[in-house]
Amino acid sequence: MNLPHSHLPGIASLTPREEQVLQWISQGKTNGEIGIILGISGLTVKKHVEHLFTKLGVDNRVSLAMIQNSQSSTTPKNTPNGV
């Protein structure tokens, strides 16, 4: 997934894993579901979500999804890991 980094402050600082988590959040997945998909624990996903909140300056998953969806509208949509 390639997010245009100039569109939103904080996007440029996301790690590849945080970008994956953000993509799955925008698709309505829970932390547990994301953990299964990515092969990591739900607690690790929770930590990534906390980092996303901080880096993107939001405090809920709906805001994260809105950010992802606004970014995706400017780039081709990709499903993480081909899932």
C-alpha positions as YAML, in Angstrom:
chain: A
units: angstrom
residues:
- id: 1
  name: MET
  ca: [0.00, 0.00, 0.00]
- id: 2
  name: ASN
  ca: [1.37, 3.38, -0.91]
- id: 3
  name: LEU
  ca: [-0.13, 6.33, 0.90]
- id: 4
  name: PRO
  ca: [0.61, 9.79, -0.50]
- id: 5
  name: HIS
  ca: [2.68, 11.19, 2.34]
- id: 6
  name: SER
  ca: [2.20, 14.85, 1.54]
- id: 7
  name: HIS
  ca: [-1.60, 14.82, 2.01]
- id: 8
  name: LEU
  ca: [-1.77, 14.47, 5.81]
- id: 9
  name: PRO
  ca: [0.77, 15.24, 8.53]
- id: 10
  name: GLY
  ca: [1.70, 12.05, 10.32]
- id: 11
  name: ILE
  ca: [1.16, 9.72, 7.35]
- id: 12
  name: ALA
  ca: [4.84, 9.92, 6.43]
- id: 13
  name: SER
  ca: [5.83, 8.61, 9.85]
- id: 14
  name: LEU
  ca: [3.78, 5.41, 9.62]
- id: 15
  name: THR
  ca: [5.64, 2.12, 9.54]
- id: 16
  name: PRO
  ca: [4.69, -0.44, 6.90]
- id: 17
  name: ARG
  ca: [2.93, -2.50, 9.60]
- id: 18
  name: GLU
  ca: [0.97, 0.54, 10.81]
- id: 19
  name: GLU
  ca: [-0.12, 1.15, 7.21]
- id: 20
  name: GLN
  ca: [-1.35, -2.44, 7.02]
- id: 21
  name: VAL
  ca: [-3.26, -2.11, 10.30]
- id: 22
  name: LEU
  ca: [-4.78, 1.16, 9.09]
- id: 23
  name: GLN
  ca: [-5.94, -0.50, 5.87]
- id: 24
  name: TRP
  ca: [-7.62, -3.34, 7.77]
- id: 25
  name: ILE
  ca: [-9.25, -0.91, 10.23]
- id: 26
  name: SER
  ca: [-10.76, 0.92, 7.27]
- id: 27
  name: GLN
  ca: [-12.29, -2.40, 6.21]
- id: 28
  name: GLY
  ca: [-13.97, -2.79, 9.60]
- id: 29
  name: LYS
  ca: [-11.73, -5.49, 11.05]
- id: 30
  name: THR
  ca: [-11.33, -5.88, 14.81]
- id: 31
  name: ASN
  ca: [-7.94, -6.05, 16.50]
- id: 32
  name: GLY
  ca: [-8.32, -9.81, 16.84]
- id: 33
  name: GLU
  ca: [-9.19, -10.24, 13.17]
- id: 34
  name: ILE
  ca: [-6.27, -8.04, 12.11]
- id: 35
  name: GLY
  ca: [-3.98, -10.06, 14.35]
- id: 36
  name: ILE
  ca: [-5.05, -13.31, 12.69]
- id: 37
  name: ILE
  ca: [-4.67, -11.84, 9.20]
- id: 38
  name: LEU
  ca: [-1.19, -10.42, 9.93]
- id: 39
  name: GLY
  ca: [0.00, -13.29, 12.13]
- id: 40
  name: ILE
  ca: [0.49, -11.12, 15.23]
- id: 41
  name: SER
  ca: [-1.28, -10.93, 18.58]
- id: 42
  name: GLY
  ca: [-4.33, -8.77, 19.19]
- id: 43
  name: LEU
  ca: [-2.31, -6.93, 21.83]
- id: 44
  name: THR
  ca: [0.34, -6.06, 19.25]
- id: 45
  name: VAL
  ca: [-2.40, -4.77, 16.96]
- id: 46
  name: LYS
  ca: [-3.75, -2.69, 19.85]
- id: 47
  name: LYS
  ca: [-0.31, -1.10, 20.26]
- id: 48
  name: HIS
  ca: [-0.17, -0.30, 16.54]
- id: 49
  name: VAL
  ca: [-3.64, 1.28, 16.79]
- id: 50
  name: GLU
  ca: [-2.47, 3.41, 19.72]
- id: 51
  name: HIS
  ca: [0.50, 4.59, 17.63]
- id: 52
  name: LEU
  ca: [-1.86, 5.40, 14.74]
- id: 53
  name: PHE
  ca: [-4.05, 7.50, 17.06]
- id: 54
  name: THR
  ca: [-1.01, 9.45, 18.24]
- id: 55
  name: LYS
  ca: [0.67, 9.89, 14.85]
- id: 56
  name: LEU
  ca: [-2.52, 10.87, 13.04]
- id: 57
  name: GLY
  ca: [-3.97, 12.99, 15.84]
- id: 58
  name: VAL
  ca: [-7.26, 11.15, 16.23]
- id: 59
  name: ASP
  ca: [-8.86, 9.19, 19.05]
- id: 60
  name: ASN
  ca: [-11.12, 6.64, 17.41]
- id: 61
  name: ARG
  ca: [-11.21, 3.96, 14.71]
- id: 62
  name: VAL
  ca: [-13.84, 5.76, 12.63]
- id: 63
  name: SER
  ca: [-11.47, 8.72, 12.22]
- id: 64
  name: LEU
  ca: [-8.68, 6.33, 11.23]
- id: 65
  name: ALA
  ca: [-10.93, 4.72, 8.63]
- id: 66
  name: MET
  ca: [-11.91, 8.13, 7.27]
- id: 67
  name: ILE
  ca: [-8.23, 9.08, 6.91]
- id: 68
  name: GLN
  ca: [-7.46, 5.82, 5.13]
- id: 69
  name: ASN
  ca: [-10.45, 6.15, 2.84]
- id: 70
  name: SER
  ca: [-9.52, 9.72, 1.92]
- id: 71
  name: GLN
  ca: [-5.98, 8.56, 1.15]
- id: 72
  name: SER
  ca: [-7.22, 5.57, -0.86]
- id: 73
  name: SER
  ca: [-9.37, 7.74, -3.05]
- id: 74
  name: THR
  ca: [-6.20, 9.26, -4.48]
- id: 75
  name: THR
  ca: [-4.43, 5.94, -5.09]
- id: 76
  name: PRO
  ca: [-5.43, 2.53, -6.45]
- id: 77
  name: LYS
  ca: [-7.03, 0.36, -3.79]
- id: 78
  name: ASN
  ca: [-4.95, -2.60, -2.68]
- id: 79
  name: THR
  ca: [-5.90, -5.33, -0.28]
- id: 80
  name: PRO
  ca: [-3.10, -5.91, 2.22]
- id: 81
  name: ASN
  ca: [-1.23, -9.18, 1.74]
- id: 82
  name: GLY
  ca: [-3.53, -10.19, -1.08]
- id: 83
  name: VAL
  ca: [-6.18, -11.33, 1.40]
...
